[in-house]
Amino acid sequence: MTMAFADSGGKGRDEFLLDPIEMQALNVLPMPVMVIGEGNGVVYANTAAEDFFQSSAVVLKRQRIDDLLAFGSPVLALVEEVQRRGASVSEYRLDFGSPRLGIDRVVDVFASPLPSQPDTVVLMLQERTIAEKMDRQLTHRGAARSITALGAMLAHEIKNPLSGIRGAAQLLEATVPDEERILTQLICDETDRIVKLVERVELFGDERPTERDPVNVHDVLDHVKRLAQSGFARHIRFNEIYDPSLPPVLGNRDQLVQVLLNLMKNAAEAIGTHAIDGEITLTTAYRPGIRMQLPGSSGRIALPLEIGIRDNGPGVPSDLLPHLFDPFVTTKAQGSGLGLALVAKVIGDHGGIVECESVPRRTIFRILLPLHRLRAGQAV
């Protein structure tokens, strides 16, 4: 698409104005698009760029591209090359570090000069992490399936002997002196603890179909928030940034409640009980254009419904982040490492994905789900 800029009669950045039709076309693109003008100043940013940089277009147009990127960013060299050569240049898998974002991202960058303004560059970004997260999520699903058989084995091979051990300890309790009953009670307590752990693993082996209906995710979030505020997160402030037009998701309400409760509990525990500025932000958004291809199928499913849970805790260690949804991986001293693996399984069973981004003071769990709509009398 060739873009012509109208002359507003002004100087500097203000002399570049998009035609209304061109502006509308760029705003519906799901990729961030920016126009870089004289002195590397930002003269235009579309809606996706506002989301990407977490700033309004008005704020972005007060900045230079150098201010938005890390010092020495390869994107800056790319812009300079386009200005020097007057030709389009594309680079793939560039590290896109931004002080504004507070997190490193990997992007494909497409840069092109405007024919009428050789020093003006149109910059389009395509974030690679979405596709990579989807690939990683399929790995998480495989890991969850791999312990399905483990769950069934544990249920049979461990729970039955444990019941015998507990029964024997109870019989002994009636015959030993009082001062030794603490030992039999210890046996009972420990066997109960192991049984609870096995039962959690056993959930992965439950392949029974579950009832699914159209679910309003805002109702679920409000319910889980009330549970959290009345218990483990009573000392934490909650913020809500919801898209009120979000359509329903086809899912099991009880399972979604359990998933979101698990994520909120993790966020509260990461913040800690003694934090005086603890904050959890709940977000929902409609993100068209995100699709995932199912393994073994040529079909692609859309995942436009986004649920986010963000906390300002210390963050997840970078070495654990790629494996966070694998079974038995945990950051907690007393954790079993099954909570997030179960979250990944439940969301996967709903046809969605869940991922995490984390830096100190900003950890975000994002759930992407298909929407519920009727076609020929059936939900799809």
N, C-alpha and C positions, 0 to 999 in steps of 0.2 A: 504494500500500500504506500503510495507516494503522498506525503503530507505537505501541504502548503501552509505557510504561516502568514497571517495577515499583518500588515504594518499598522500598529496602533498610533504611530506618530510619536512614541516615546523613545527613551534611550535604554540601553542595557537590557536587562531581563524583560522589561515590560513591552519591548517591541515585538515579542513573539507571542502570538495568540493563535490557538488552535481554532480551526473552523468547527462550529458546533457539531456537525455530523461526524467529523474526525474525532472530536473529544468523546462523543457518545460511543463510537466504535472502540476507542482505546479503553474506555472505562469498563466495558463488558468483558475485556480480556482477563483471563484468570492469572496471567503472568504480570509481574511488575514491569511497568514501562516508564522510563524517565527521559526527558529531553535535557541535554546538558549544553548550555550556551557559552557565551563569552566569559572568560575567566573561570571556566568550569562551574559556573553557577547553575543551579537547578532551575529551569524555567517551566517545567511541567512534570507532574507525577500523576499517574492514574490511580484508581481506587485500590487496585492490588498492590501498588507501591506504597500507598498509605498503610495498608495492613502489614506489609513486609517490614517497613521501617518503624511501625508503631507511632506514626506521626501524621498529622493532617497535611494536605497539599500546601496549605498556606504556610505552615511551619517549614516544610521541606524547601519551599521556594525562597526562603531566607538563607539557605545553606549553600555551600559549595559541595560538590561531590567529594572533595578531599576531606570535608568535615564529617561526612557520613561513613567513610571507610577508614580502616586501620592504616597507619603510616606504611608506605611502601606496598600497598595493595596492588596485585597484578591487574585489577580492573582499571586503576588509574593509568597504567602503562597502555592498556588496550584503548582507552579513550584518546590518549595522546597519539597513538599510532593511526587511528582513524582520522584524526584532525590533520595529521601530517601527510598521510597518503591520499586522503579524500576518497577512500574505498571502504567497503564493508569488511569487517573482521569478526570472526567467531572464535571463541575459546570454550573448551569444555573442561568441567571439573576444576574450576578455579576456587581457591580458598577465599571465602567472602567474609572476612572478619570485620565487624562493625562495632565501634564503641557504643553506638546507640542501641544495638541489639543485645550487646553483652554476651554474644554467643557466636561461635564460628559456624558457618554454613558452607556447603559445597554447591556451586551453581554453574550452569552453562550460561555464558554471556554472549549476546548477539548485539553488535554495535554497527551503526550505519550512519553516514553523514547525510544531512539534508541537501538536496541538489541546489536549493536557492541560498543556503547558508553553509558554506563549506566547513566553518569552524563549529557548527552546531551538530551534536551527535545524539541520535536516538539510541537509547540503551534498553534492551529487554533482557530480563533475568528469568531463568528457569531453574528452580531449586531441585537439586538432585536427591535431596534427602527423602522426599516423599516416596520415590520409587524404591530407594534403598531400604526405607523403613518397611515398605510392603514386603519386600523380599525377606527381611529379617523376621517379619511377623509370620510368614509361612514357615520359617525355621522354628519359631516359638510353637506353632501349631504341631509341627512334627515332634517337638520335644514333649508336648502335652500328650500326644498320642502314644509316645514311647513309654510313658509311665502308666498308661491305661492298663496294660497287662500287669504291670507291677502292682497297681492298686488291687486288681483281682487276686493276684497271688498273695499279697499281704493279708487280705481279708480272710483267706482260707488258712494259710500256713502260719499266721502269727496270732490272730485273734482267738482261735480255738485253744491253742496252748496257754495263752494268757489267762483265759477264763479258768482253766484248771489250776494255774499257779495261784490265782487270787482266791479260789475256793479252798485250796490247801492252806493258805495263809490264814483264812478265817477260821478253819478248824483248829489250827495250832493256837490261835489267839485264846481259845477257851481253855487251853491246857497249860499255858506257860505262866510264870509268875508275872505280877503286875509290872515290875520294872523292865521286863523283856517284851511287853506288848507293843512298845514303841517300834520294835523291829518288825513285827508282823504288820503293823499299821503302815510302816514305810513300804513294805512289799505291796500292799494293797494300793497305796497312793501312786506308786511308780507304775504298776500295771495299768491303772486307770489312765495315767498320763500317756502311756504308750498306745493304749486303745484309741484315745482321742486323736493322736497323730495318725494312726493307721486309718481311722475313719475319714480324716481329711484327704489322705491320699486316695482312699477308696472312691471319693467323689469323681475322680478322673475316669473311673471305669464305668460310670453311669451313662450309658448310651441310649437310655429311653427317650423317646420324643417328648418334648415339653409343649404345653399349650402356649400358643402365641396369639396375641391380639394387638390392635393398635394401642400404643402406649405414648402418653404425653410425657416427654422427658423432663419438662419443667415440674410437673407434679411429683415425679420421682425424686428430682433434686431437692425440692422443697421438703419432702418427707424425710429424706436422709439428712438434710441440714438440721431439721428439728431434732432428730435422734442424736446427732453429733453435739448440738448445743446444749442438750439436756444431760450429756454425759462427758465423753472424753475430750470434747472441744469447747467446753463452757468458758474457757479463758481466752478463746481465739475470736477475732473479729472476722465476719464473713462479708464478702462483697459479691454482688451478682451483676453480671453483664450478659443479659439474655437477648436473643433474637425472638421477639414475641410472635413472629410469623412462622416459626419453625414447625414443619408438619410432623405428624406422629411417626414413630418407628414401630415396625412389626417385631414384637419381642415378648419375652416373659417378664412381667413386672417384678416378681419376686427375685428373679435372678439379677435383674438390673439394679434393684435395690441393694442386693448383696455386693455386687461389683462396686458400686459407687460408695457404699459404706466402707468397704475395704480400702478404697483409694483415699477417702477422707480421713480414715483412721491413720493410715500411713502418713498423710500430710501433717496431721496433728502431732503424731509421735515424732516426726522429723523436727517440727518447731520446738517441741519440748514443753514441759509443764511450767517452767519458770520464765518463759519468754514474756516480755511485757508488750511487745509489738507484733505478736503472732497474727498472721493474716492469711486467710484462704480465700481465693477468688474462684467463683464458679462461673463458667462461660458456656454459652451455646452459640452456634453460628451455622449458617447454610453455606457450604463451600462447593459450588458446582464445578465440574471438571475433574474431580478426583475419581479415578477408576482403577480397578484392580482385576487382573486376569486370574481366574481360578486355575489351580494346577490340574492338568489332564483335560482341560476344556478350552475351546476357542472363544468362549463368551467372556465378556467383561462386565463387571457390576459397578454401579456408581455408588460412592460412599460420601454423599453430600452433607450428612448430619454430623456435626462436630460438637462433642462435649469436652470441656476442659476443666481440670482441677489444678490450680496453681497455688503454691505455698512459698513463703519466704524463709524457709528453713535453710540449713547449711548446705543442702544439695547432696547428690549421689556421687560417690567416688567415680572418677572417669573410667577406671579399669573395670568397674562392675556394670556400667551403664549398658554396654552392648548385650549383657547376659542377664539383665534384670528380670526378665520374664521366664527365665529357665528355672526348672524345678530345683529346689534346695539352694538357691542363691538368695542371700539376704544380707542386709546391712545391720540387722538387729542382733544383739548379743544372745538373746533368748528366742530368736525367730526360727520358724521351721523352714522358711523359704518356699512355702507352697501358696501363699496368698496371691501373689502376682501371677504365678503360673496358672492358678485357677481363674483369675481375671482374664488372662489371655485366652484360656479355653472357652469361657462363657461368651466373650465377645466374638471369638472365632466361630462359635456355634450360631451366633446371631448374624453371621456373614460380614462382620466388621473387623477392624484392626485397632490395636491400642499401642501407643508409643509414648516414650518419655524423653524430654529434653531437660537437662539440668546443669545449672551453674550455681555457685553460692548465692543464696538469697533469691533464687528463682528456679523452681522445679515445676515443670508442667507435664501432667499426664493428659494426653489427648485420645479420645475415643472417636473413631469415624465409623458411622453406621449407615446402612441403606435406609431409605425412607419407605413408608407404607403408603401405597396407592392402589387403587382398584383398577383392574383391567379385565374386562369380560367376566366380571363377577368374582375375580380371584385377587388375592393380595399378592403383590410382587415387590 
